[in-house]
Amino acid sequence: MGSAAELAAAVLMMLGYPGLMAAALVPSAPAFAVAAAVTYLADLYLHRKGSRLIALLSKVRAGLSTRFLVRELLLILLLARLDLSREPVFYAAIACFTVFFGLQAPHGALVTLIGKRRQMPVVTRNVDLASRLRIPDAPPRRLLNRATVKMLHLDLAAVVGLLVCALTDSEAAGFAGIGVTLGLGALYVLALVPYLRAKRLPPKADKVLGTVSAWLREYRPQTVLYFSGSDDSAYQVNMWLETMEQMESRPLVILRERTVLEKMAPTSVPVVCVPGGVHLMNMDLSMVRVALYCANVGKNIHLLRVPTMKHVFIGHGDSDKLASVNPFSKVYDEVWTAGRAGRDRYAIADVGIRDEDIVEVGRPQLAPIRTAEGTPTGRIPTVLYAPTWEGWDDNPGNTSLLLAGENIVKKLVAADPPVRVLYKPHPFTGTRSAKAGTAHRRITALIKKAAAQRASDPRFTADPAAEAKAKAELTRLKARLDGLSLAFDERADEAVTSRDGIVDVRKHEEAARLRAEWNEAYWRSFPSFEHRVIVGAEPRLYDCFNASEAMVSDISSVVSDFIASGKPYAVADSAELGAEEFRRQNTAVRAAVILSNSAVELDQLLDAVRDPAADPLAKDRKELKEYLLGPDEPTSLEQFDTAVTDLALKAEARNVGQESHAVSADDAVGAAPDDATELPKDSKGVTAG
């Protein structure tokens, strides 16, 4: 339902309409004016907030146009009840609202047509279309953004004028309001007409597709990252962008949904979004040798059908979830896993994936995670608590927040010798379960209270001057990042962003450097002993890994990623399966301290943090890291590049073989006699058979 304010606005708006009717029947012009103001303001607030309640109202036949029409009809009723039904202004009001609603049809048609005509069959980033296609600027955003809302609100002039007439008997006010509403409505429609002219529209689909194919033939991509999915799954392709930027092969990203493109992180890799399956299948991708897929979805078939390239499933994480052994993976030429664990998962699952088709390439995305460096000097150790969210069901094993979270935090903040606690919850925490949201707020309060107590403890001393300097640096770095303007103009439509959507590589690289500097300054901007609640995109989870000596978490990809650091970690067995069964079911916890909901086992983790030499699980973590993620040498990126090169050679060998077969077949046909199609005859000239 959204926020409490949105719900209150919706209630006020829906109560306003009975109020309008009552005021019209009484009749009371002042009461009607108040109720009308409430409905206008509440409606406008909900639209500006983008509230889901607006969509729900449309589903129950109380959509925007209906609400405006009802309010206007009730205003007509008010005028009739005030004995104005024989006055010219009464008939003018009826004519006004009839004509005004008549204008909605051409207005809506023009807005829809302009949007459709400016929609590109292919939307691009980092593809030079500006020198190849004439793409005109988009219409002013104020004309098309929330156009229906703006058009309907033009009735406000007539409503106000007629209410003034009802209150003061001044027909001039009513006629003036009517004139303004009709005049502005007609002008709005006329203002849209020029943007349907050919010179204001992008080229037609065939020309755009031909231009993109010509660019592809010039660029000659060798490796494609292909992705299809919902907008909330954009992270699955985002996690591979840095790897694509660093690989030796010439990369290209192909997307299938515009909403994913909108959620895509900035990248210097060329991106082509092709919503139409037919358009994709007609695109010239003959030079591509390797296609990488990070999700198993139906639309993959549109590229899988191309035989001149080899197809690889690379996934979007490494875990023990069923999605990691999907039988659909049989359609690919190869399946790439991080380490031996992925290979074994497929063997145990027995879903038809041949062992020779599995290649271990490591996890290139984990390169930013630094390995353990022993006990920190000059500061107390840091323990990260990074629970996952409550999930889509009420399984107690989903998250430790509900049953173990408070116990974990209480034990960490009370640890002696002391440690610092960083709490970074999953961004979805509390979105489905109110209990999880409540638990998160209690844990946040615990950490903030402990931080306040530590700040007044004489054992801990801060350096205000250094912290102030770091905070000033954060402000400076943020201003520089904002000034780089890597994001595309939100006011532009997809045609303009395709035309102008080329990332400045220099700015892109500078932004990466500035983010690294920002991260370093962030950790200096508060005392190294201060407990901290970290929400939002920055600092990132991997930055928190690097700032910590240990972690407490739940079963999720967070644990698999943290293993790359080699640092001690604990995992909560919130479903209370028992340590032995918990380890049997979850490979990633085989080298973890297993926590019950009471969290009494946390002392084992804290002992390992304080004295790494006496850490009983250190050897197990090293072995598990290699088993899950592969060896440290060669690097994951080197393994990945080697796998791409080897598969590209296989694809090239296949294509050469096909060409040889075609040539041989042509030669055989050319060597046949002209009458080879005739049936053989015997010595008397009689046809055999």
N, C-alpha and C positions, 0 to 999 in steps of 0.2 A: 504493500500500500504506500510505501514511501515514508517520509517523516511525519511526525505528529502535526507539524504545521500544514503539510499537504492534506492530511486527513481532515483537519479542522477547516481548511479552505473548501474542501469538497462538501463537507456537511453544511457549511454556511451557504454555499452556492445552491445546493439542493433544497435547503429550507427557504431560500430566497424566492423560489418560484411559487410555492403556496402563499408566501407573503405578498407577492405581486398580484395573485388572483384575489386574495382577501382585500387588498387595497383597492383593486379595480371595482370590486363588487360593493364596497362600503358606500360610496367611493371616497378615496382620500389621496389627492395628488401628492402631498408631502410624504405620506407613508410609501406610496408607489415609488417616489424618487429615491428614498432610502433603500428599499428592497432592490431596486434596479442597480443602484451603485454597488451594493453587496455582490450581486450576481456578476456584474462586469468585472469588478476587482478580483474576486475569487477565481473566476474563469481565467483571467489574464495571468494571475499568479501561477496557477497550475500549468498553463502552457509554457510559461518561461522556465519553470522548474522541470519541464519534460516529464511530468508525473504520469505514472502508469494508470492512474485513475481516469485520465482523459480517454485512453483507449478502452477502458472498461465501460465507460459511459456510452461510447459509440456502439459497443456490442449489445447493450440493452436498449438500443434505439433512442438514446438521449444524446446524440452526437452534437457537434458544435452548431451546425446549421439549424437543427431542430430547436436547440436552446434559444438561439437568436430569434427564430421565427415565433416561438411561443411568447417571448417577451414582447415582441412587436404586436402580436395579436391581442395580448392583454392590455397593451397601451391603447389600442383601438377600442377595446371594451371600456377602459377608463374614460375615454373621451365620450363614448356613448352614454355612460352612466352620469356624466357631468352635463348632460343635455346639450352636447355640442354636435350631435349627429346630423343636425340640419344646417350646420355651418359649412362654408366652403373648405375650411381647413380640415374638416373631418374627411371629406372625399379626397382632398389632396394627400392626406396621410395614407389612405388606402391605396391610392395610385402610386405614391412614393414607394411603399414597401413592396408592392407588386412589381414595379419596374426594377427596384433595387435587387430583388431576388431573381428577376429575369437576367440581370447583368452577371449573376454568379456563373451561369452556363458558359458564356464566351470567355469570362475570366478564367474559370477552371480549365477550359479547353486550351486556351493560350498557354497557361502555365505548364500544363501537361505536355503539350506539343513542343514547347521550347526545351523542356527537360529531356524529352525523348530524342529530339533532333540533335541536341548537344551531347548526347550520350555516345561514347566511343565504343566500337566493337572490341577494341584492345586499349587498355589503359597501361601506361608505361612510367617507369622511373629510370633515369640514367640512360635513356635512349634518345639520340639526337633526332627529334622530329621537326624541330623548328626550322632547320635548313632544308627540309624535304617536303613539308606540308604547310599550307596556309591555314592556321587555326586562329580565328578571331577571338578577341577578349570576350569573357562571359558578360551577360547582362548584369547591371548593378545588383548586388546581393539584396539590397533593400526591396527590390521588386519581386524576387522569387522566394526569399527566405520567409517561411511561415506566411505564405501569400494568402491562404484562405482566412487565417486569423485576421490579418490586416484588412482584407476586403470587407469582412463581416463587421468589423469594428467601425467602419465608416458610417454605419447607421447611427452612431452616437450623436452626431450633429442633429439628425432629425428627431431622435428621442429627446434630447435636451430641449430643442426648440419647441416641441409639442408639449413637454412638461411645463415649460415656462408659459406657454399659451394657456394650459389648464390652470395654472396658478394665478395668472394675472389677466386673463382674457385678452392677451395681446396676440392676435392672429398673425401679425407681422413676424413675431419670433418663430411661430410655427412654420410659416412659409420660408423664412430664411434658413432654418435648420433643414427643411426638406430640400431646398435648392442646393445647399452645401453637400448633403449626402449624395444626391443624384449627380451633381457636378463632379465630385471627387471619384465616385464610382466609375463614371464614364471615362474620366481622365486616366484612371488606373488601367482600364481595359485598353484604351488607345495607346498608352505608354508601352504596352507589351507587344503591340503589333509589329513594330520595326524589327524586333529580334527574331522574327520568323523569315526575314529576307535571306536569300542565299548567301550574301556576303557576310552575314552575321553568324553563319552556322559552319561547323567543321565539315570537312569533305565527307562524302558518303563512305559506307562501310568498305566497299571493294577497294577504293583508293587507299584507305587507311591500312587495310590488311596487306595490300600489295607493297606499301611503303615499309611496313614493319618487316615483311619477309625480305625485302631488298636490304634493309639494315642488318638483318640476321646473316645474310649471305656475305656482307662485308665484315661484320664482327666475328663470324664463325665461332660460336660458342662450342666448347668441347664437353662440358659437364653441366647438367641441368639439375637444379633442386626444384622438385615439383611438390606443390602443396594445395590441398583443398580441405576446407573445413569451415566451421562457424567463426564469428569474430572473436569469441572468447577463447578460441584455440590458437590464436595468432602466435602465442608464445612458442608453439611447437616449431614454427619456421624461424622465429626470431633467434632461437638458441643456436641455429646453424649459420647465421649470417656472418659472424666473425670468421668462422672456419672457411666459408666460401670466399671471403675477402683474402684470406691468407694462402689458399691453395695454389699450386703451380698451374693447374689446368685452367683454361679460360672459362669463367663461370657465367651462368645465367639462372635467374629465379623465375619460375613460371607459377603464377597463382591462378585460381579459378573463381574467386569471389572478391568483389569490390570491397566488401566490409573488412576482409582480411588485409587488403592493401592499406586501408585507412588505419589499421592498428599495427601496421608493420613498423619496426624500428628503422631509423635512418641507416642507410647502407650505401656503399659505393658500387655495389654489384648491380648490373642492369637487371631490371625487373619488368616482366611482361605479364599483365593480368588479362586472361582470356576467358570471360564467362561462358561463351558459347562453345559447346563441344564441336560443332561443325567447323567453326572458325579455327579451333586448335588443330583439328585433324587436317585442315588445308594449309596450315602454316609450314613453311619450309624449315624443317629441323634436320635436314639430311646430313649436316656436318656434326651433329651431336653424337658422341660415342657412349656416354654414361649418363643415366638418369637416376637420381637419388630421390627416394620417397620417405618422408618422415611420418606418414600416417597411412593407415589402411582404410581407404574410403572408396566408394563406388566410382567416383570420377577418375580414379587412377587408370581405368580402362582406356580412356581417351588417348593416353600416351603409351600405355603398355602395348598397344596394338602396333607400334612402330618397331619393325624388326632390325633396323640398321643401328640401333643402340642397345646396350646392355642395361638391364633394370635391376636396381638394388634397393632393398629395404634397409634404412638406417635408423628408423624409429626416432623417438623424442625423449629418450631416457633409458635407464637401465635399472630394472627392478624385478621383483618376483611376482608381479601382477600377471594375471592371465593374458592381458593385452600383449605381453612380451613374447608369447608363444602362439600367436594367432595363426590358425591353419591357412588363412588367406595368403600368408607369406610364401606359399608354394608357387605363386604366379611369378615371382621374381627370379632372375638369373642367379642372384646371390643375396644372402642376408648377412649384414655386417653387425657384429656384436662388439662390445667393449673388450671383453676378456673371455677366458675359458668358461666362466659361469653361464654366459649366454648360450654357448654351444651346448653345454650340458642340459640347460633348460629345455632346449628343443629335443634333445635325445630322450629325456625323461618324459616329455609331453607326448612324443610319438605322433606328431601331427603331419608327417609327410615331408619334412625338411631334411634333405640329405646332408650328411656331415661335410661332404666335399664342397657343398655350396655355401658353407658358413666361413666367413673371414673375420678374424679378430683385428680390430683397428684401433682399440683404445677409445678414449673420450676426449677429443680435441677441445671441447668446451670447458674442460676442467683445468686448462692451463693456468688461469689466474690464481688457482688455489695454491698457496705456499705450504710446504711441508713443515713438520714439527721441528722446532729449534731448541727444545729443552725448556727448562725453567726460565721464565723471564727475569731479567735483571733490572732493578730500579723501579719495579712496580709489582703489585700483587697479581697472581694469576687471574685470568678471566674465564668464566664458564658461560657458554651460550645456551639459552633455553629456546629452542625453535620448534614448538609443537605444530603439527599439521592441523587442518580445520576439521570440523565435525562430520564432513561427508554428507551423502544424500540419505543415509539411513541412521538409525540409532544404535548401531553396533558399538559397544563400549570400547572395542579395540581401535576405533578410528582415530581417536585423539586422547591424549593424556590430560587435557585441560579439565575435563569434567570430574574425574575421580582422583587424579594424582597431581594435577597442576599446582595447587596451593601447597601441598606437602613438599613438592620438589623445591618450590621457591622459598618456602620458610626454612628449609634445611640449608639451602645455598646461602641465603643472606645471614644466617646465624652461624655459618661455618667458622671454625677456629682451628688453625690460622685462617684468616679471612680470605675470601675471593671476591672478585667483582662479578656481578650478574648482568648479562645482556639478555633482554627478552625481546625476541622478534617473532611475533605470531604470524601465521599464514594470513594473507590479505583477505581470504574469504571467511575468516573466523567470525562466527555469530550471524552470518547471512541467512542460515537456515534454521539454526537452533537458538532459541532465546536463552536456554540454559548455558550454552557455550559462550554466548555474548556476556552473560552475567559473570561466568567464571573468568573470562578475560578481563573484565573490569575489576574484579576482586584482586586478581594477580597484579594488574597494573597498579592498583592502590597499594598493595603490599610492597612492591618494588620502590615506588615513589616515597613511601613512608620510611623504608630502610635507607634510601638515599639521603633523605633529610636528616635522619639520625646520624648517619656516617659523616655528613658534612659538619656536624657540630661536635664530632668526636676528636679530641685533641691528638689522638694517635695518627690521624690522617691530615696531612697538610697539602694545600693546593698552591698553585702558582698563578694568582690572578692576572699578573701582567702577561704571562705566556698565553693564558687562555684568551685574554682580550685581543692579543695580537692574532691568534688563530681565528677568532670570530671575525675580526676585520678582514682577514684573508679569505674566509668563506664568503663574505659579502662581495668582495672584489671578484672572486672567481665566478660566483653566480652571475654577477653583472656581465662578465665577459662571455660566459656561456649563453646567456640570454641574447647578447648582442650578435652572436654568430648567426642566429636565425636559420638553423638547419631545417626547422619545420617548414612545410609548404604553407602558402597563404590559405588560411581557412575560408576566405571569401571566394576563392577560385573554385570553379567546377572541375570535373575530371578531365575535360578537354584541355583546359589551361594548365593544369598540373602535369599532364602528359607532355605538353609543349615545353614547359619551363622546368620540369622536374628532374633536373640534373644536379646531383649533389656536388658541391665544390669539394674535391678530395682534400685540398689543403685545409679547409675549414673542418672537414670530417676528422682528419687526423689531429688537428688542434683541439677539437672538442674532446677527443679521447684522452689527450694529454691533460687538459684542464680538469676532466672528471677525476683522473688519477690524483692530481694535486688537491682537488676538493676533498677527496676521500682521506688523504693524509692529514689535511688541516682539520677535518671533522673530528678525528680521534684526539687531536691536540686541543680542541676547543672546550674540553671539560676535563676534570681531574681523572687520572688513570685508575682511581679507586671507586669512582662514582658508578653506582648501579644505574642502568639505563634501559628505558623502554624504546624500542626502535620500530617505527611503523613507516609505511610509505615506500616508495621505490628506492630512495637513497638514504643511507648506504645500502648497497645490495647485500644479498645473503652471503655471497662469497667474500665480500669485504668483512663481514662479521666473522666468518670462518677464520680469516687471516688475523683478526684482532683477538682471537680466543685461543686458549690452551686446551679446551675440552668442550664437548657439546652434549646436551640432553635433548632427545627428540623422540618421535614416534616412527612407526613403519611408514616410510615414504621415500621418494627419491632424494630427499634432503640427506638421509643417512648414507645412501650410496655415494653421493657427491662428497660428503665430509670424509669418507674413508680415504679419498685421494690425499688428504693432508697427513695421514698416518697418526693423527692425534687421538688420545683416548676419547671414548664416547660411551654414552649410556642410552638405552632405548627402553621406553616404558611398555611393560606388558599389561596394558590397561584392561584387557579381557581376561587376565589372570589365567592364561593357559598353562603356566608353569615354565620355568627356564628351559627345561629340556625340550618340551614340545614347541615352545616359542622359537628356539634355535632351529629345530627341525623344519618348521614351516617357512622360516625367513632366513635366507642365506646371509643377508647383510648384517644380521645381529650375532653371527658366530664369534665375533671378536669383541662384542660389546658387554658392558656391565648391564645386566637385565634388572630393571626396576619393577618392584611390585607397586601397588597404588599407595602404599605407605611411604615409599621412597627411602626405606631404611638402608638400602644397598648403596646409597650415594657416597658413603664413606670410601668405598672401594675406588670410585672414580676420583674423588678428591685426593686420596693417597697417591694415585698414579700421577696426578698433576703436580703434586708437591715434590715427588721423588721419582722422576722418570726411570732412574736406574733400577728401581724396585717394582716396575710396572709388570705384572704377571701376564698381561695380554699383549705386550708389545710385539712379540714374535708372531702371535696369531693375527694381529692387525696387518703386519707386513705381508704375510702369506695371503690373507683375504684380499688385500688391496690388489695384488697381482692377479689373483683368481678372478676378481670382479672386473678390474679395469685394465689388465694387461701389464706388461713390464714398463718401467720408466724409460728404458732405452731400447730402440730408438723412440723418439717422442711420438705422442699420439698423432700429431699433425704429419710427421714423416711417414708413419704407418698408413695414415689415411691417404696421403698423396701416392704412396706406392701402390695401394689397393686400386686407386682410380686409374693409375697408369697401366697396371696389369690388365684391368678389365677393358680399358680402351683398346689395348692391343688385341684382346680376344674379339672385340667387336669389329675391329679393322680386318682381322684375319677372316672372320665370317663373311664380311662384305666382299672381300677380294675373292673368296671361294665362290660366292654367289655369282660374281661377274665372270669368273672362269667357266662356271657351268653354263651360263648364258651364251658365252662365246662358243663353247663346244657344241651346244645345241644348234646355234646358227650355222656353224661350219658343216654339221651333219646334214642339215636341210639343204645347204648350198651344193653339197657334193652329190645329191640324189639326181638320177636322170630325169629328163623332162617328162617322160611317160611312166615315171615310177608309180604313178597312182593307178595305172592300168593293171588288170589281173593278168598273170602269166598264161601263155598259150602253149599247146603241145605242137609236135612237128607238123601236124596237118592244119594248124591254124585255129584249132578249136580251143575256146577258152577253158582253162582248167577249172574243175569244180562244177 
